[in-house]
Amino acid sequence: MKKISPLRNKVLKVELQKKIDLKTKPLGALGDLEALAFKIASIQNTKSPKINNPTIVVFAGDHGIAKRGEVNPFPQEVTTQMVYNFVNGGAAINVFTKTNNIHLKVVDAGVNHTFKNDLNIINAKIAFGTKNYQQEPAMTLQQCQSAMEKAGDIITNIHSNGCNTIGFGEMGISNTSSASLLMAYFMKKPITECVGSGTGLDSDGINKKGRILSEVFNKYKPQTPQEALATFGGFEVAMLCGAILKAAELKMVILIDGFIVSAALLVAQSIDENTLDYCVFAHNSNEQGHIKILDFLNSKSLLSLGLRLGEGTGAALAIPLLKASVDFLNNMASFESAGVSSEIKKS
């Protein structure tokens, strides 16, 4: 993949801040919405940004460790069942994308099931689920690279159809385990500080999950970001990483959903340090590791709703805030145009 461009247009940043400050409001009165408008405009390199054809892409994949049922309260088959739910329009992400007029794409990254070709699913399957990393790396480096490249192609196609704002979601039973392992690796944290309840483990289950994942973590010594991703990741997580990198390369506004997507971002950011410039965090996940990732990346999210569903639901709920931020920047009157005294700025 190409090197991602940093956001270094200093002249534009000065002009943007001036435009924001001259709106008919006290300085900073729109709070985080002002910072959001500033970021989106910086990404798009314009004083008049737009949110065009916002799209959520949900990557689905199965994990070898899920077959044993030791770190997840639900069977692996739920991944397949939920993909069908996405296709049939019955999941939370379907509801929220419909509510907010967002395009939705569902990608089979590596589900342990064969879907019929006539279903509204993008077939990018690498294999029928990863290997169990209790015994061997989740995937080969070649499979990891293929997943990242396929995801990049999907994003390129979406971008070519006029989308400049993209959010990511995922589905994969046991993928919080992969996210915890990746978080521990890239943030150099003990597994116990990274593991949460996932799809609903109680305290005993969380402790057991922590012990199992600690054994897995200590079994391997990855030397590169891609090797860590191949060792601990899922096919959907590898595709999330590739998709984030490609979207940043294309200068798209990237909405990062929750814990799993943020773990994939840790990998992407390690591969290219400019990736984070293009990312907006949608919400604080209720999974305990997520707020620690946000702190590690010195970032804050737009929403705090106690969500821990995945699927890109937080990203879908945040899209209206992105639209509102660019609308105030583009359409709110300035003191001069409205004939309002600029003395209000000081209040």
Buried (B, 14 or more C-beta within 10 A) or exposed (E): BEEBEEBEEEEBBEEBEEBBBBBBBEBEEBEEBBBBBBBBBBBBEEBEBBBBBBBBBBBBBBBBBBBEEBBBBBEBEBBBEBBBBBBEEEBBBBEBBEEBEBBBBBBBBBBBBEBEEEBEBBEBBBBEBBBBBBEBBBBBBEBBBBBBBBBBBBBBEBBEEEBBBBBBBBBBBBBBBBBBBBBBBBBEBEBBBBBBBBBEBEEEBBEBBBBBBBEBBEEBEBEEBBBBBBBBBBBBBBBBBBBBBBBBBBBBBBBBBBBBBBBBBBBBBBBBEBBBBBBBBBBBBBBBBBBBBBEBBEBEBBBEBEBBBBBBBBBBBBBBBBBBBBBBBBEBEBBEEEEBEEEEBEE
